[in-house]
């Protein structure tokens, strides 16, 4: 899965957020001299199930979380 080149700054638009029902974990790996982001399933994912990742809201301030309350889910 690659970032969308037509939307710079949008990181993996096909992975949704969920702190409670995440099914994908993110790991930084060093590959051929560069740091890459690797997404791995944390459990079996059904063919029709959406990918969900915990964005890590503990580093976000109240202003961001107030404007985007769905990040707390």
PDB file as gemmi writes it, atoms N, CA and C in Angstrom:
CRYST1    1.000    1.000    1.000  90.00  90.00  90.00 P 1                      
ATOM      1  N   UNK A   1       0.857  -1.158   0.000  1.00  0.00           N  
ATOM      2  CA  UNK A   1       0.000   0.000   0.000  1.00  0.00           C  
ATOM      3  C   UNK A   1       0.908   1.226   0.000  1.00  0.00           C  
ATOM      4  N   UNK A   2       0.718   2.092  -0.939  1.00  0.00           N  
ATOM      5  CA  UNK A   2       1.525   3.295  -1.052  1.00  0.00           C  
ATOM      6  C   UNK A   2       0.692   4.526  -0.747  1.00  0.00           C  
ATOM      7  N   UNK A   3       1.345   5.577  -0.219  1.00  0.00           N  
ATOM      8  CA  UNK A   3       0.622   6.842  -0.050  1.00  0.00           C  
ATOM      9  C   UNK A   3       0.130   7.337  -1.404  1.00  0.00           C  
ATOM     10  N   UNK A   4      -0.911   8.118  -1.411  1.00  0.00           N  
ATOM     11  CA  UNK A   4      -1.490   8.646  -2.640  1.00  0.00           C  
ATOM     12  C   UNK A   4      -0.657   9.824  -3.140  1.00  0.00           C  
ATOM     13  N   UNK A   5       0.000   9.707  -4.305  1.00  0.00           N  
ATOM     14  CA  UNK A   5       0.834  10.807  -4.802  1.00  0.00           C  
ATOM     15  C   UNK A   5       0.038  12.055  -5.166  1.00  0.00           C  
ATOM     16  N   UNK A   6      -1.275  11.918  -5.381  1.00  0.00           N  
ATOM     17  CA  UNK A   6      -2.118  13.073  -5.702  1.00  0.00           C  
ATOM     18  C   UNK A   6      -2.517  13.864  -4.460  1.00  0.00           C  
ATOM     19  N   UNK A   7      -2.240  13.317  -3.291  1.00  0.00           N  
ATOM     20  CA  UNK A   7      -2.589  13.983  -2.029  1.00  0.00           C  
ATOM     21  C   UNK A   7      -1.357  14.012  -1.125  1.00  0.00           C  
ATOM     22  N   UNK A   8      -0.402  14.903  -1.411  1.00  0.00           N  
ATOM     23  CA  UNK A   8       0.808  14.940  -0.593  1.00  0.00           C  
ATOM     24  C   UNK A   8       0.481  15.210   0.871  1.00  0.00           C  
ATOM     25  N   UNK A   9       1.199  14.551   1.746  1.00  0.00           N  
ATOM     26  CA  UNK A   9       0.962  14.700   3.174  1.00  0.00           C  
ATOM     27  C   UNK A   9      -0.078  13.748   3.722  1.00  0.00           C  
ATOM     28  N   UNK A  10      -0.777  13.007   2.857  1.00  0.00           N  
ATOM     29  CA  UNK A  10      -1.766  12.029   3.304  1.00  0.00           C  
ATOM     30  C   UNK A  10      -1.056  10.693   3.415  1.00  0.00           C  
ATOM     31  N   UNK A  11      -0.977  10.198   4.639  1.00  0.00           N  
ATOM     32  CA  UNK A  11      -0.234   8.975   4.915  1.00  0.00           C  
ATOM     33  C   UNK A  11      -1.187   7.794   4.980  1.00  0.00           C  
ATOM     34  N   UNK A  12      -1.069   6.900   4.045  1.00  0.00           N  
ATOM     35  CA  UNK A  12      -1.894   5.687   3.993  1.00  0.00           C  
ATOM     36  C   UNK A  12      -3.378   5.975   4.157  1.00  0.00           C  
ATOM     37  N   UNK A  13      -4.004   6.562   3.161  1.00  0.00           N  
ATOM     38  CA  UNK A  13      -5.415   6.932   3.276  1.00  0.00           C  
ATOM     39  C   UNK A  13      -6.369   5.747   3.379  1.00  0.00           C  
ATOM     40  N   UNK A  14      -5.876   4.534   3.226  1.00  0.00           N  
ATOM     41  CA  UNK A  14      -6.759   3.373   3.249  1.00  0.00           C  
ATOM     42  C   UNK A  14      -6.803   2.680   4.606  1.00  0.00           C  
ATOM     43  N   UNK A  15      -6.143   3.257   5.612  1.00  0.00           N  
ATOM     44  CA  UNK A  15      -6.188   2.682   6.958  1.00  0.00           C  
ATOM     45  C   UNK A  15      -6.937   3.645   7.869  1.00  0.00           C  
ATOM     46  N   UNK A  16      -8.027   3.177   8.470  1.00  0.00           N  
ATOM     47  CA  UNK A  16      -8.848   3.995   9.354  1.00  0.00           C  
ATOM     48  C   UNK A  16      -8.336   3.929  10.790  1.00  0.00           C  
ATOM     49  N   UNK A  17      -8.833   4.836  11.627  1.00  0.00           N  
ATOM     50  CA  UNK A  17      -8.410   4.890  13.022  1.00  0.00           C  
ATOM     51  C   UNK A  17      -9.384   4.179  13.943  1.00  0.00           C  
ATOM     52  N   UNK A  18      -8.844   3.453  14.894  1.00  0.00           N  
ATOM     53  CA  UNK A  18      -9.625   2.921  16.006  1.00  0.00           C  
ATOM     54  C   UNK A  18      -8.656   2.536  17.112  1.00  0.00           C  
ATOM     55  N   UNK A  19      -8.813   3.159  18.268  1.00  0.00           N  
ATOM     56  CA  UNK A  19      -7.947   2.797  19.386  1.00  0.00           C  
ATOM     57  C   UNK A  19      -8.438   1.521  20.078  1.00  0.00           C  
ATOM     58  N   UNK A  20      -9.712   1.205  19.904  1.00  0.00           N  
ATOM     59  CA  UNK A  20     -10.292   0.028  20.576  1.00  0.00           C  
ATOM     60  C   UNK A  20     -10.358  -1.217  19.686  1.00  0.00           C  
ATOM     61  N   UNK A  21     -10.473  -1.009  18.368  1.00  0.00           N  
ATOM     62  CA  UNK A  21     -10.660  -2.162  17.475  1.00  0.00           C  
ATOM     63  C   UNK A  21      -9.576  -2.250  16.406  1.00  0.00           C  
ATOM     64  N   UNK A  22      -8.380  -1.781  16.735  1.00  0.00           N  
ATOM     65  CA  UNK A  22      -7.287  -1.817  15.754  1.00  0.00           C  
ATOM     66  C   UNK A  22      -6.973  -3.266  15.374  1.00  0.00           C  
ATOM     67  N   UNK A  23      -6.704  -3.483  14.079  1.00  0.00           N  
ATOM     68  CA  UNK A  23      -6.339  -4.822  13.618  1.00  0.00           C  
ATOM     69  C   UNK A  23      -5.011  -4.804  12.847  1.00  0.00           C  
ATOM     70  N   UNK A  24      -4.365  -3.631  12.830  1.00  0.00           N  
ATOM     71  CA  UNK A  24      -3.085  -3.459  12.130  1.00  0.00           C  
ATOM     72  C   UNK A  24      -2.127  -2.736  13.071  1.00  0.00           C  
ATOM     73  N   UNK A  25      -0.900  -3.191  13.135  1.00  0.00           N  
ATOM     74  CA  UNK A  25       0.132  -2.529  13.921  1.00  0.00           C  
ATOM     75  C   UNK A  25       1.171  -1.911  13.004  1.00  0.00           C  
ATOM     76  N   UNK A  26       1.813  -0.841  13.450  1.00  0.00           N  
ATOM     77  CA  UNK A  26       2.820  -0.153  12.642  1.00  0.00           C  
ATOM     78  C   UNK A  26       4.192  -0.341  13.288  1.00  0.00           C  
ATOM     79  N   UNK A  27       5.181  -0.616  12.453  1.00  0.00           N  
ATOM     80  CA  UNK A  27       6.535  -0.831  12.921  1.00  0.00           C  
ATOM     81  C   UNK A  27       7.501  -0.102  11.997  1.00  0.00           C  
ATOM     82  N   UNK A  28       8.516   0.518  12.558  1.00  0.00           N  
ATOM     83  CA  UNK A  28       9.566   1.160  11.758  1.00  0.00           C  
ATOM     84  C   UNK A  28      10.676   0.127  11.558  1.00  0.00           C  
ATOM     85  N   UNK A  29      11.109  -0.024  10.317  1.00  0.00           N  
ATOM     86  CA  UNK A  29      12.193  -0.959   9.999  1.00  0.00           C  
ATOM     87  C   UNK A  29      13.252  -0.239   9.172  1.00  0.00           C  
ATOM     88  N   UNK A  30      14.476  -0.685   9.285  1.00  0.00           N  
ATOM     89  CA  UNK A  30      15.570  -0.134   8.502  1.00  0.00           C  
ATOM     90  C   UNK A  30      15.790  -1.058   7.311  1.00  0.00           C  
ATOM     91  N   UNK A  31      15.614  -0.553   6.087  1.00  0.00           N  
ATOM     92  CA  UNK A  31      15.695  -1.374   4.878  1.00  0.00           C  
ATOM     93  C   UNK A  31      16.502  -0.637   3.823  1.00  0.00           C  
ATOM     94  N   UNK A  32      17.578  -1.259   3.373  1.00  0.00           N  
ATOM     95  CA  UNK A  32      18.448  -0.689   2.336  1.00  0.00           C  
ATOM     96  C   UNK A  32      18.861   0.748   2.640  1.00  0.00           C  
ATOM     97  N   UNK A  33      19.226   0.984   3.895  1.00  0.00           N  
ATOM     98  CA  UNK A  33      19.725   2.286   4.285  1.00  0.00           C  
ATOM     99  C   UNK A  33      18.667   3.337   4.580  1.00  0.00           C  
ATOM    100  N   UNK A  34      17.403   2.956   4.570  1.00  0.00           N  
ATOM    101  CA  UNK A  34      16.322   3.911   4.823  1.00  0.00           C  
ATOM    102  C   UNK A  34      15.354   3.347   5.850  1.00  0.00           C  
ATOM    103  N   UNK A  35      14.717   4.243   6.581  1.00  0.00           N  
ATOM    104  CA  UNK A  35      13.666   3.811   7.499  1.00  0.00           C  
ATOM    105  C   UNK A  35      12.365   3.682   6.722  1.00  0.00           C  
ATOM    106  N   UNK A  36      11.726   2.544   6.868  1.00  0.00           N  
ATOM    107  CA  UNK A  36      10.435   2.281   6.207  1.00  0.00           C  
ATOM    108  C   UNK A  36       9.401   1.969   7.277  1.00  0.00           C  
ATOM    109  N   UNK A  37       8.160   2.215   6.958  1.00  0.00           N  
ATOM    110  CA  UNK A  37       7.053   1.888   7.853  1.00  0.00           C  
ATOM    111  C   UNK A  37       6.416   0.596   7.364  1.00  0.00           C  
ATOM    112  N   UNK A  38       6.278  -0.346   8.267  1.00  0.00           N  
ATOM    113  CA  UNK A  38       5.718  -1.653   7.950  1.00  0.00           C  
ATOM    114  C   UNK A  38       4.421  -1.824   8.724  1.00  0.00           C  
ATOM    115  N   UNK A  39       3.346  -2.150   8.043  1.00  0.00           N  
ATOM    116  CA  UNK A  39       2.064  -2.427   8.684  1.00  0.00           C  
ATOM    117  C   UNK A  39       1.838  -3.932   8.656  1.00  0.00           C  
ATOM    118  N   UNK A  40       1.537  -4.493   9.826  1.00  0.00           N  
ATOM    119  CA  UNK A  40       1.283  -5.928   9.939  1.00  0.00           C  
ATOM    120  C   UNK A  40      -0.053  -6.160  10.633  1.00  0.00           C  
ATOM    121  N   UNK A  41      -0.755  -7.184  10.198  1.00  0.00           N  
ATOM    122  CA  UNK A  41      -2.012  -7.557  10.849  1.00  0.00           C  
ATOM    123  C   UNK A  41      -1.712  -8.067  12.249  1.00  0.00           C  
ATOM    124  N   UNK A  42      -2.505  -7.638  13.218  1.00  0.00           N  
ATOM    125  CA  UNK A  42      -2.337  -8.099  14.589  1.00  0.00           C  
ATOM    126  C   UNK A  42      -3.251  -9.274  14.904  1.00  0.00           C  
ATOM    127  N   UNK A  43      -4.102  -9.604  13.943  1.00  0.00           N  
ATOM    128  CA  UNK A  43      -4.999 -10.763  14.052  1.00  0.00           C  
ATOM    129  C   UNK A  43      -5.519 -11.067  12.648  1.00  0.00           C  
ATOM    130  N   UNK A  44      -6.282 -12.115  12.516  1.00  0.00           N  
ATOM    131  CA  UNK A  44      -6.904 -12.444  11.227  1.00  0.00           C  
ATOM    132  C   UNK A  44      -7.860 -11.321  10.834  1.00  0.00           C  
ATOM    133  N   UNK A  45      -7.802 -10.901   9.568  1.00  0.00           N  
ATOM    134  CA  UNK A  45      -8.671  -9.845   9.060  1.00  0.00           C  
ATOM    135  C   UNK A  45      -9.510 -10.425   7.932  1.00  0.00           C  
ATOM    136  N   UNK A  46     -10.820 -10.292   8.043  1.00  0.00           N  
ATOM    137  CA  UNK A  46     -11.728 -10.813   7.015  1.00  0.00           C  
ATOM    138  C   UNK A  46     -11.563 -10.021   5.715  1.00  0.00           C  
ATOM    139  N   UNK A  47     -11.912 -10.651   4.609  1.00  0.00           N  
ATOM    140  CA  UNK A  47     -11.752 -10.024   3.287  1.00  0.00           C  
ATOM    141  C   UNK A  47     -12.539  -8.729   3.166  1.00  0.00           C  
ATOM    142  N   UNK A  48     -13.688  -8.620   3.822  1.00  0.00           N  
ATOM    143  CA  UNK A  48     -14.513  -7.417   3.694  1.00  0.00           C  
ATOM    144  C   UNK A  48     -14.371  -6.464   4.886  1.00  0.00           C  
ATOM    145  N   UNK A  49     -13.399  -6.718   5.757  1.00  0.00           N  
ATOM    146  CA  UNK A  49     -13.201  -5.893   6.958  1.00  0.00           C  
ATOM    147  C   UNK A  49     -12.252  -4.734   6.651  1.00  0.00           C  
ATOM    148  N   UNK A  50     -12.556  -3.556   7.190  1.00  0.00           N  
ATOM    149  CA  UNK A  50     -11.677  -2.415   6.969  1.00  0.00           C  
ATOM    150  C   UNK A  50     -10.423  -2.525   7.841  1.00  0.00           C  
ATOM    151  N   UNK A  51      -9.330  -1.938   7.367  1.00  0.00           N  
ATOM    152  CA  UNK A  51      -8.094  -1.898   8.138  1.00  0.00           C  
ATOM    153  C   UNK A  51      -8.199  -0.769   9.148  1.00  0.00           C  
ATOM    154  N   UNK A  52      -7.843  -1.057  10.404  1.00  0.00           N  
ATOM    155  CA  UNK A  52      -7.929  -0.060  11.464  1.00  0.00           C  
ATOM    156  C   UNK A  52      -6.627  -0.050  12.256  1.00  0.00           C  
ATOM    157  N   UNK A  53      -6.156   1.148  12.525  1.00  0.00           N  
ATOM    158  CA  UNK A  53      -4.885   1.363  13.200  1.00  0.00           C  
ATOM    159  C   UNK A  53      -5.071   2.425  14.278  1.00  0.00           C  
ATOM    160  N   UNK A  54      -4.435   2.254  15.417  1.00  0.00           N  
ATOM    161  CA  UNK A  54      -4.504   3.259  16.484  1.00  0.00           C  
ATOM    162  C   UNK A  54      -3.514   4.373  16.159  1.00  0.00           C  
ATOM    163  N   UNK A  55      -4.020   5.576  15.855  1.00  0.00           N  
ATOM    164  CA  UNK A  55      -3.170   6.706  15.486  1.00  0.00           C  
ATOM    165  C   UNK A  55      -2.324   7.208  16.653  1.00  0.00           C  
ATOM    166  N   UNK A  56      -2.659   6.834  17.872  1.00  0.00           N  
ATOM    167  CA  UNK A  56      -1.888   7.258  19.022  1.00  0.00           C  
ATOM    168  C   UNK A  56      -2.240   8.656  19.487  1.00  0.00           C  
ATOM    169  N   UNK A  57      -3.452   8.838  19.974  1.00  0.00           N  
ATOM    170  CA  UNK A  57      -3.947  10.159  20.337  1.00  0.00           C  
ATOM    171  C   UNK A  57      -3.310  10.724  21.597  1.00  0.00           C  
ATOM    172  N   UNK A  58      -2.535   9.946  22.329  1.00  0.00           N  
ATOM    173  CA  UNK A  58      -1.933  10.463  23.563  1.00  0.00           C  
ATOM    174  C   UNK A  58      -0.975  11.626  23.294  1.00  0.00           C  
ATOM    175  N   UNK A  59      -0.482  11.770  22.075  1.00  0.00           N  
ATOM    176  CA  UNK A  59       0.399  12.890  21.732  1.00  0.00           C  
ATOM    177  C   UNK A  59      -0.347  14.067  21.110  1.00  0.00           C  
ATOM    178  N   UNK A  60      -1.654  13.936  20.919  1.00  0.00           N  
ATOM    179  CA  UNK A  60      -2.448  15.014  20.336  1.00  0.00           C  
ATOM    180  C   UNK A  60      -2.985  15.919  21.434  1.00  0.00           C  
ATOM    181  N   UNK A  61      -3.073  17.216  21.159  1.00  0.00           N  
ATOM    182  CA  UNK A  61      -3.580  18.133  22.184  1.00  0.00           C  
ATOM    183  C   UNK A  61      -5.109  18.209  22.150  1.00  0.00           C  
ATOM    184  N   UNK A  62      -5.676  18.873  23.145  1.00  0.00           N  
ATOM    185  CA  UNK A  62      -7.137  18.955  23.275  1.00  0.00           C  
ATOM    186  C   UNK A  62      -7.787  19.680  22.108  1.00  0.00           C  
ATOM    187  N   UNK A  63      -7.097  20.634  21.496  1.00  0.00           N  
ATOM    188  CA  UNK A  63      -7.658  21.364  20.357  1.00  0.00           C  
ATOM    189  C   UNK A  63      -7.916  20.406  19.201  1.00  0.00           C  
ATOM    190  N   UNK A  64      -6.951  19.557  18.896  1.00  0.00           N  
ATOM    191  CA  UNK A  64      -7.123  18.582  17.806  1.00  0.00           C  
ATOM    192  C   UNK A  64      -8.235  17.601  18.154  1.00  0.00           C  
ATOM    193  N   UNK A  65      -8.204  17.065  19.362  1.00  0.00           N  
ATOM    194  CA  UNK A  65      -9.212  16.083  19.755  1.00  0.00           C  
ATOM    195  C   UNK A  65     -10.599  16.707  19.862  1.00  0.00           C  
ATOM    196  N   UNK A  66     -10.678  17.998  20.169  1.00  0.00           N  
ATOM    197  CA  UNK A  66     -11.961  18.690  20.197  1.00  0.00           C  
ATOM    198  C   UNK A  66     -12.550  18.863  18.813  1.00  0.00           C  
ATOM    199  N   UNK A  67     -11.700  19.119  17.830  1.00  0.00           N  
ATOM    200  CA  UNK A  67     -12.173  19.290  16.452  1.00  0.00           C  
ATOM    201  C   UNK A  67     -12.465  17.968  15.769  1.00  0.00           C  
ATOM    202  N   UNK A  68     -11.786  16.917  16.174  1.00  0.00           N  
ATOM    203  CA  UNK A  68     -11.936  15.594  15.549  1.00  0.00           C  
ATOM    204  C   UNK A  68     -12.211  14.555  16.646  1.00  0.00           C  
ATOM    205  N   UNK A  69     -13.408  14.603  17.245  1.00  0.00           N  
ATOM    206  CA  UNK A  69     -13.707  13.720  18.380  1.00  0.00           C  
ATOM    207  C   UNK A  69     -13.654  12.235  18.035  1.00  0.00           C  
ATOM    208  N   UNK A  70     -13.820  11.882  16.774  1.00  0.00           N  
ATOM    209  CA  UNK A  70     -13.776  10.472  16.378  1.00  0.00           C  
ATOM    210  C   UNK A  70     -12.393   9.863  16.628  1.00  0.00           C  
ATOM    211  N   UNK A  71     -11.364  10.700  16.802  1.00  0.00           N  
ATOM    212  CA  UNK A  71     -10.029  10.162  17.087  1.00  0.00           C  
ATOM    213  C   UNK A  71      -9.974   9.453  18.433  1.00  0.00           C  
ATOM    214  N   UNK A  72     -10.901   9.783  19.331  1.00  0.00           N  
ATOM    215  CA  UNK A  72     -10.917   9.139  20.653  1.00  0.00           C  
ATOM    216  C   UNK A  72     -11.488   7.723  20.594  1.00  0.00           C  
ATOM    217  N   UNK A  73     -12.127   7.374  19.510  1.00  0.00           N  
ATOM    218  CA  UNK A  73     -12.784   6.053  19.394  1.00  0.00           C  
ATOM    219  C   UNK A  73     -11.798   4.947  19.118  1.00  0.00           C  
TER     220      UNK A  73                                                      
END                                                                             
